[in-house]
Amino acid sequence: MILNNKPLTTRLILSIISGALVIPLSYLESFDLPQIYSISMIDILIGTTFALLVMVPFQKRIHWLKIILMIVASIAIYVGVANLAVTNYKPLSLNLSYTISIITSGILGAILTGLAVQFIAPMALTKKAYVVLIIAGLFAGWVFSYTIQSSNIFINAIGFIVWQTMVCFSIYSSKK
């Protein structure tokens, strides 16, 4: 089955769905779900959803090992940049403000996602791809820095939707 011939509209709809799925996934917090290697089930499901709906469609054909690698990469990227944002990058000897930490994580997550898709799918990207991903990550991280502070999960989801959609668009528009 050929995957990478999906039109941009379909990909953007999948990325919006992926971001919006944070809403039902957040309700799992009320259950005391186990953690796997200190990673919450919610984080695992957010990363898995993003990988399956946004990253995997960049593959040319279904390849199960690559799908698993993309899922693992997506979870690692999400958990890694989220932890760095929450700790204000102190593990890297930085003490960034909360807003700058979120924006930096948006940029770093976009770059790492682009690298994961480029090497795992594999997919050739143009030279401008990482500039586009940095700009998308910067803007989406800025939006996320405002939406994540809300106590309303629907407002929180806007940050996820914007970031995932912009990263998907950036990768799609930067492919050779």
N, C-alpha and C positions, 0 to 999 in steps of 0.2 A: 504494500500500500504506500503510495507516494504521499508524503506529508508536506513538503516545503512549497507546494504550489498553491497554498491557501492564499486568497486575496487579502490585502491589507485590512479591509473592513472586517472580515471574519476573525483575523488575528486580534484586532482591537476589541472586538466584542468578547473574545475569549479572555483577554487581559482585564477587561472591566469585570467580567464574571469572577475571575480569579481574585481580584481585589475585593469585590463585594462579598465573597465567601468568608471574609474575615468576620462578618457580622454573625452568621450562625456558629462559626468556630469559636468565637469569643464566649459564647454561652456554655462551652464545655468547661470553662474555668470553675463553674459552680460544682462540678464533679471533681473529686480528688483523684485525678488521673495520674498514673505513675509517670516518672521521668525515665528517659533512656539516656544514659551517659550525661546526666545533669541537663538534659534538654527536654523541655515540656512537650507534651503531645500536641498542644496547640501550635507551637513553633514548628514541629515536624510536619503537621498538616498544612500550615501556611506555606512552608517551603515546598512540600510535595505538590500542592495545588498549583503553585506558580510554575514549577518545573513541567508538570504535565500539560497545563493549558497554554503556557507562553514559550518555554524553552524547547520542549520536545518537538513542536511543529516545525522548528527550523532544521530538523533532520531530513535527509532526503528520503530515507526509508526507515521503517520501524526496525530498530536494532535494540534488543532488550538490554544488553550490557550498557549501551550508551544511555538508554532511558534511566537505568539505575544510577549511572554516574551523574547524570544531570540532576536527578532527585537529591543525591547526596551533596552535590555541589550547591544546589539551591538552598538546602537546609543549612549547610555550613556557612554560606554567604549571609543568609538572613540572620542566623543566630550570632555569627561573628560581628557583623556591623551593628546589630541591635545592642549587643553587649558593650561594644565600644562606645556607642552613643549614650547608653545609660550611665556608663562610668566616666563620661566626659573625656575619654581617651587617656585616662590616667595610667592604664597598663602600658601605654607607649610613652610614658613620661610627659604627657601633655595634660594640660588642665583647661580644656576648652569650655566655653560657656555651653549651656544646654542647647540653645538654638544652633550654634556653630557645630556642635557635636552631631546633631540630627542632619544638618545639611552636609557635613563631611561624610556621614554614613550613607546618605543618598548618593553622593558622588562615587564613593568607594564601592557601594553595592552595584551601581550601574556599570562601572568599569569591570568589576569581577564577573558580573553576569555576561557581559560582552565577551570577555575572555573565555568563560566556560562554554558558551555557545560556539565561539570560533573554533576552539580546540576539540570539543567533544562531538559536536554535530557531524563533522567539521563543516565550517562555512567560511568562505573568503569574505573579508570585510575590506572596505575601501580605507585609504589612509586617513580620511576624515572621521572614521567611525568613533574613535575614542574622544575626539573633540566634541562630537555630537553627544556621546554618552555623558561626558563631563557636564555639558550644558544641561542636558535633560536631568541628570542626577542633582545638579545644583538647584534647578527650579523646583523639581519634585520634592527634594529634601526641604526646601524652604516652605513649600505648601505643607508638607508632612510635619514640620516643626510647629505649625499652628494647629493642625487638626488633631495631633496626637495628645495635646493638652486637654482636649474636651472629655467630659465624663460621658458623653453620648457616643455610643459605638457607631452610629450612622455617620457622625462627623469624623470619627477616627478612620472609618473605611474610606472616606474621600482621599486621605493621604495615601493609602495603599493603592487605590484605584488610579490616582494620578501617577504615582511612581511606576507602577507596573505597566500602565498604558504608554507612558513616555519612554520607558526602556524598550518595550516591544517595538514601538514606532522607530526609535533610534536604530535598533539593530536591523529592522526590516529596510529602512531607508538607506542604510550604510552597506548593505550586502552588494557584492560584485555580481 
